[in-house]
Amino acid sequence: MNLKKFIIHRILLSIVVLFGLSIVIFTIARIVPGDPARMALGATATQEALENFRAENHLNEPLPVQYVYWLTGVLCGDFGKSTVTNRAVAKDILQFLPATFEIVIFSTILMIAGTIGIGKLAAKHKNTAIDGIVRVFSYAGVAMPGFVVAILLLLLFGYVWKIIPVFGRLSFGIDAPKQITGLYVLDGLLTGKPAVSWNALLHILIPAVALALGGMFQDARLLRNAMVENSSKDYLAAMKGYGVPEKLITDRYLLKPSLIPAVSCMGMDIAALMGNAFLIETIFSWPGISKYGLTAMLSKDLNAISGVIMVFGLVFVVVNIIVDIIVAYLDPRIRLGGGN
């Protein structure tokens, strides 16, 4: 299939995946022990209030009918009401989602830049001390949980060196910029407050590094292995023989095909950043949607849990579609109709 059909196929498949995810989420929310009405209204609610709540939320209907009502609300952006904040879950998501997006965006930038830079460096100096260091950090990234890295960075920069702020989104005494996008760094620039943007950027740096570090070294190792393997291809030897500059060969003809396995793995890592952020947000007191989702789980707030999981699923699907498009661009066999 050509690239256009490939993309349409991936989008349609992603819709099916989201539909399946919605069924799983709804089913789990309904089979969790406990009365949803009682969990929503509390132990002191009267029987009349419970019956009214069940009628308003169609809890007396058969499960398939309940699912249709629930899915219709979700498609309209209505996830119900949170029992923790006593607000619409959609409003909570709109409030907390930008903070997580901001840290994920910077983590993604660090992961992509670090993967390419470290991978190229290790491939250039294969079987040397530099290559060995990358290998050690790759193994450490696999073995060491992200929250351990976060705690180590917190201790170093929050209590030993104290050169970079590590808690919250802004320092005490600095007001948040007028909300345009919800991203403090960008909103500070858009509202003419570069000092606020700089302060927000400093607060993002350590959490973003903690979130990106493990995946970055693993993906860099994949890129290094692919570059070393592809460096022995005949077409590269021919280019060297014709006098093509080494940098051009590396950046255009060696790096591009070598990125395919790293990009595929990196896409999974980037898509998982939001889900992995809940511990990072808790450690660094970051008011994001992952921390909100963790609070919802501890409080058995089913509407909030469903909303957060659906948002995470949507992000995961969108990132995977983007990764598929990038891989299709990098691999001519897909663009020319050889892909599946």
N, C-alpha and C positions, 0 to 999 in steps of 0.2 A: 504494500500500500504506500501511497505517497505521503508526504509530511502532513498535509491538511487532513487527510482521512485518518492518519495516525493520531493526530491531536483530538479529532472528534471522537474517535474510538476511546481514547483515554478519558475524556470528559464524561461520556456516557457510562463508562465503567465506574468512574468515581461517583456518579449519581447513585448507581446501584449500591455501592459500598456505603454511602451515607444513609441510604434507605435501610440497609441491613443494620447499620449502627443504631439508627433510631429505634428499630424493633428491639434490639438487645437492651438499650438503655431503658425503654419503657417497661419491658418485661422485668428487668431487675428491680426497677423502682416499685413495681406492683407486688413482687414476691418477697421483698424485704420484710422481715417480721415486724409487726406493729401496724396499727391503724393509721393510714395517711392523714385522716381528719384529726385524730387525736394528737399526732406528732405536729401537725400544723397549728392547732389551737391551744395545745397545752393540756396538762392534767386537770386543770380546774374548769375546763369548758363544760357547759351544760349539754344535756342530751339534745335539746332543741338546736343549739348552735352547731353541734356535730352533724345533725341531720340536714340542716340548711347548707352546711359546707359541702357535704356529700352530694346534695342535689345540684348546687351551683357548679361543682367540678365534675359532674357526671360520674361520680364514683359508684353510684348504684346501678349503672349500666353494665352490660357484658363487656369483657375486656376488649374485644375487637372494636366495639363502639367507642370505648374510652380512648383507644389508640387513635381512632380517626379524629376525635375531638382534639386530642393532644397534638397530633401531627399538624392539624390545621392551624392550631395556635402557634406552633413552632415555625411553620412556613410564613406566618404573619409577624414573626418576631416576638411572640408572646410565650414565655416559658413559665408563666405563673408567678406566684408571689413567694418571696423568700421568707422563711420562718425566723431567720436570724436577724436580717435587717428590716423586715416588715415592709419591704419595697418590692416593686416589680423586679424580677430577676434580670430582665433586659436592661433596666436602668443600672443595676449593679454591674452588669457586664460592660456596659458603655463607660462606666466610671473607672473600673479597674483594668480593663483590657489595654488601654494605651500604655500604662506603666510597664506591663509585661512585654508588649510589642517593642517598646523602646529598648529594653535590655536585650531582647531577642535579636533586634536589628543590629545592635552593636556586637553582640556575640557572633552573629552571622558574618559580619564584616571581618572580625578578628579571625574567625575560623577559615574563611576563604583565603584571606591574605596570608595567614600563617601556614596553611596547608600548602599553598603554591610556593611560598618562599622557602619553607623548611624542606619540602619535598625536592625542589630543584637543588638546594644546597647539598642535601644528602646524596642525591644522584650524582652531582658533580664530583663529590669527594667520597665516592663509594669505597667501602672497606678501609676507611680511615677513622681517626678518633671522632671526627664530626659525625660520620655515619653511625658510629657506635653510640654516641650520645643520643641521637635521634631514636635509635632502636630502644635504648633504655627508657626514654620518656614515653615511647609508644607502649611498651609493656606496662609502665606505671599507669598510663592512662586507662588501660584495660583493667588493671588490678585494683586501682585506687578509686573508690566512689567519689562522685563529684562533691558531696557535702564535706568530705575530708579535706579536699583541696580548698574548698570555701573557708573552712575553719582555720586552716593553716594561713591562708592569705589574710583572713580577718585578724588573726593574732599578730602577724608580721606588720601589717599596715595600720591596724587599729590600736595596737598596744605597744609595739616595739619601736617602729620607725615613725609612725604618726605623721606621714607626709601627704596622705591622701584620705579624704573622708570616706567612711565605709558604711555608714548607716543612713537609711532613708534616701529620698530623692533630692533634697536640698538641705543646706546647712541651716541651723537655727538662726532666725532673724531675717532670712531671705524669703520674700513672698513668691508664691508660684506665679508664673506669667499668666496672662489672660489665655484661657483655654481655646485654642483654635483646632489643633489636631490632638491635643492631649499628650504630645511628646514634648517634654519640657525644653530639651535642647533646641528643637525646631521652633517651638512657640516663642522662646526667648529671642531668637533671631528675627522672627516675623513681627514681634512687637517692639523691636528696637531695644532689647535688654540683653546685650552680649554677655554681661557679667553673670546673669542668671543662667544663660546657656553654658558658660564655662563651668560654673559651680555644679550644674546638673551633669555635665559630662564627666567631671571628676568623680561624682558619686556613682556613675554608671560603670566606670572603668574596672574596678576590682570585681564586682559581681559578674560583669560580662566576661572577664578573663576566667573566673572560676567556672562559669557555665560552658565556655568554649574550649578550655584547655585539653581535656581528655580526648574529645573527638578530633581536635585539630592535629595532634600528634599521630593518632591512628590513621587518619586520612593522609597525612603527609608521608607516612610509611608506605601506604598503598601507591601513592603517586611516585615515590622513589623507586619502588619495585617495577612499576610499569615503565618508567623512563629508562631504567637500566636494561630491561628486557628489549624495549623498542630501539635502544641505541645501537643494537647490532644488526638492524635491518639494512638490506642492500641499498634501498633508495637513499638512506642517509649517507652511506659510504660514497655513493655516486655523487651526491651534492658536495661532500667534502673534496672529492677529487676534482670537481669543476670549480672549486674555489669559492663556494658560497660561504659568507661569513658565519662563524661559529654561533654567534648570538642569534642570527636569523634562523639557523637550523634548529637551535634549541627551542626558541620561543614559538616558532610557527609550525615546524614539521615534526618536532619530537614531543613538545609539551602537549599540543592539541590532542593527538590520539591517546596519549598517556593519561589524560585527564578523565577519560570515560569511566574507569572503575572507581576513581577517587570521587568524581562527581556523584555517582550513584550512591556511594556510601555516605558522602557528605550530605546529600539530600535527606537521607534517613536521619542523620544526626541533627540537621537543622530543623526538620519537622518535629523531632522529639524534644527540642529545646524548651518549648512551652510546658510540656509535661514534666520535664526535669527541673523546671524553674521553681517548683513549689518549695523545695528545701533551701535553695539559694535565696528566695524571697524571704523565707522565715529567718534565716541566719542574718541577713543584712537588713531586716526590717523594711523590706521593699513592698509597698502597697499594691501588688499586682493581682491579676485574676487567678494565678496559681495558688497564692496564699488564700485568696477568697474561696477557691475550690476546696482547699484543705480544711478550712474552717467549716465549710458546708458539710464535708464528709464527717467530721468529728461531731457535728450537731445533727446529723441525719436529715439535713435540709434537702429533700429529694428534688424539688424543683430547681434549686441552685445547682445541685450535682448534675442533673440532666442538662441544664443549660451550658455549664462549663465543659462537659464532655463533648457536647455537640459542637461547640466552638473549637475545641481542640481537634476534633475529627475533621471539621471543615478546613482548618489550617493545614493539617496533615495532608489532606487530599489536594489542596491548592499547591502546596510545596512539591508534592510528587508530580503533579502535572507540569509544573515549571521545570523540574529536573528532567522529566521525559523529553520536554521540548529542547532543553540544552543538550542532552545526550543525542537526540536526533540531529541537532545541528553539528555536533562534534563528529558523528558517525555518518559518513556519506552513504553507507549502505541503506540507512533508513530514509534519508532524503531522496535517494534515487529509486526507492521502491523495493529494497532488499530486506527491510525490516519486517518483523511480524506484527 
